[in-house]
């Protein structure tokens, strides 16, 4: 499914969302649909538990989709797998999308979800996770929450989108014919970004919690993720990186599944559990 600049955004979203939502959904103890008051109106959430222990640490999950597509259904299977793999509670956020809702709408919704978790589960260890654009939102949320109590205790990132310039060597090498295209990503950044948005290639990352980052070899975003690892470590952040040189962008959540995708999610889960428990 090559991604290109969509001529009909509604049709594109329907196709892309439908494709991702076909991923097999493993059975899990609890899946609860919730709705909270968000900064732009009602904000849908979905809560996952794989055990009967309501006191587990909580991971707020922010889905990918280049800031312009994706929803609770597209990442339902991935969140179920994450809850099963970690044994933790996962709360997925249906944040507002660009171009209708550019920055900071998605970040504001992520922050609202974090504050809801803190209010409703006081004292519970809290982490953030996300894939691609959702990983950008997870990082930005963690930085915004630095110094708050309780702190964000861990960060799990799958092939993060970091650089709106889309000019890295991996963008040039793999920006066509490898699932995610450079043209599409550049367009998505253009309808999401604003001058007030933090540039994650330049900001101080020292406020980030212990993090685990998954990158893929044939991903246009590969160099962005690896650059984030290097910069975060240089800033004193404890970072575990796992690189999958034979994989493409999005491989851990593709509907057809793979052993490598399962392995990557297990590594992500290990990092989150280590940070949160």
ZIJO-V567488 format. One record per pair of residues at least 4 apart in sequence whose C-alpha atoms are under 7 Angstrom apart, sorted by sequence separation. I is the first residue (numbers start at 1). GAP is how many residues later the second one is. If there is no record, write none. Layout:
# ZIJO-V567488
i = [I	I]
gap = [GAP	GAP]
This chain:
# ZIJO-V567488
i = [8	9	10	11	12	13	14	15	16	17	18	37	38	65	70	71	72	75	76	77	78	79	80	81	82	83	97	98	101	104	105	106	107	108	109	110	111	112	113	114	115	116	117	118	130	131	132	133	134	135	136	137	138	139	140	141	142	147	167	168	169	170	171	174	181	182	183	184	185	186	187	188	189	193	199	221	222	223	224	225	226	227	228	229	230	231	232	233	247	250	253	257	258	259	260	261	262	263	264	265	266	267	268	269	270	271	272	273	37	38	65	83	96	97	130	146	166	167	175	176	198	217	232	233	6	36	37	64	83	129	175	176	216	233	35	36	63	83	175	215	35	36	63	130	35	96	97	129	252	34	35	96	128	142	215	229	251	252	34	79	95	171	33	34	63	229	252	33	252	32	33	95	31	32	95	31	32	166	31	93	30	31	30	29	30	72	166	29	72	28	29	72	135	164	71	135	136	127	135	136	164	126	127	128	129	130	131	132	135	136	206	123	126	127	128	129	130	131	132	133	205	210	211	212	213	214	215	216	217	218	69	125	127	128	129	130	131	132	133	209	210	211	212	213	214	215	216	217	218	61	68	131	132	206	208	210	211	212	213	214	215	216	217	218	219	58	59	60	61	62	67	68	107	111	205	206	216	217	218	219	57	58	59	60	61	62	67	68	110	206	216	217	48	56	57	58	59	60	61	216	50	56	216	49	50	107	48	51	50	163	162	163	182	49	162	49	178	48	49	178	48	47	48	47	174	46	47	174	175	45	46	174	45	46	45	44	45	170	171	44	170	171	214	26	43	170	21	25	28	170	17	21	24	170	20	21	23	26	155	154	155	156	157	158	159	168	13	153	154	155	156	157	158	159	212	17	152	153	154	155	156	157	158	159	212	161	211	146	160	163	159	162	159	161	143	143	160	210	64	66	67	142	159	57	58	59	60	61	62	63	64	66	57	58	59	60	61	62	63	64	65	39	57	58	59	60	61	64	180	39	59	64	178	179	38	63	62	62	38	62	62	102	103	102	103	159	102	103	99	98	99	98	103	156	156	155	154	66	68	67	154	66	153	154	153	67	127	126	125	2	78	3	2	3	4	1	2	3	5	4	5	4	3	85	5	82	86	85	82	86	57	23	24	23	22	23	20	20]
gap = [4	4	4	4	4	4	4	4	4	4	4	4	4	4	4	4	4	4	4	4	4	4	4	4	4	4	4	4	4	4	4	4	4	4	4	4	4	4	4	4	4	4	4	4	4	4	4	4	4	4	4	4	4	4	4	4	4	4	4	4	4	4	4	4	4	4	4	4	4	4	4	4	4	4	4	4	4	4	4	4	4	4	4	4	4	4	4	4	4	4	4	4	4	4	4	4	4	4	4	4	4	4	4	4	4	4	4	4	5	5	5	5	5	5	5	5	5	5	5	5	5	5	5	5	6	6	6	6	6	6	6	6	6	6	7	7	7	7	7	7	8	8	8	8	9	9	9	9	9	10	10	10	10	10	10	10	10	10	11	11	11	11	12	12	12	12	12	13	13	14	14	14	15	15	15	16	16	16	17	17	18	18	19	20	20	20	20	21	21	22	22	22	22	22	23	23	24	25	25	25	25	26	26	26	26	26	26	26	26	26	26	27	27	27	27	27	27	27	27	27	27	27	27	27	27	27	27	27	27	27	28	28	28	28	28	28	28	28	28	28	28	28	28	28	28	28	28	28	28	29	29	29	29	29	29	29	29	29	29	29	29	29	29	29	29	30	30	30	30	30	30	30	30	30	30	30	30	30	30	30	31	31	31	31	31	31	31	31	31	31	31	31	32	32	32	32	32	32	32	32	33	33	33	34	34	34	35	36	37	37	38	38	38	39	39	40	40	41	41	41	42	43	43	44	44	45	45	45	45	46	46	46	47	47	48	49	49	49	49	50	50	50	50	51	51	51	52	52	52	52	53	53	53	53	54	54	54	54	54	55	55	55	55	55	55	55	56	56	56	56	56	56	56	56	56	57	57	57	57	57	57	57	57	57	59	60	60	61	61	61	62	62	63	63	64	65	65	65	66	66	66	66	66	67	67	67	67	67	67	67	67	67	68	68	68	68	68	68	68	68	68	69	69	69	69	69	69	69	69	70	70	70	70	70	71	71	72	73	74	75	76	89	89	90	90	90	91	91	92	93	93	94	94	112	116	117	118	119	120	121	121	122	122	122	123	125	149	150	151	175	175	176	177	177	177	178	178	178	178	179	179	180	181	181	182	183	183	184	187	187	219	231	231	232	233	233	234	235]
